[in-house]
Amino acid sequence: MKKRRKSKELKESEDDLMFYLENWKKFPNHFQNIAKKEIEALENKIKNN
């Protein structure tokens, strides 16, 4: 069985998601709300691919 390659866009989405999750506690409170929305959007994007 062939292993599927990840698309460049999917890889970038995963990298962005990891950045947000790794640096969550360093963000100021007002930015955490924005980051939370970004995390949810990235998770949905990754799940749908």
C-alpha positions, 0 to 999 in steps of 0.5 A: 500500500502506498503512503500518501504524501501530505500536501504542502497546504496540509503540512503548513496547517499542521505546522501552524496548529503546532505553533499555536498549541506549543505557545498557548500559555505565552499568548496574552489573554486577548490573543488567546481568544483569536488563537482559539478560533484559529486552532478550531479552524485549523483542526477542521481543515486538517480533519477534512483533508 
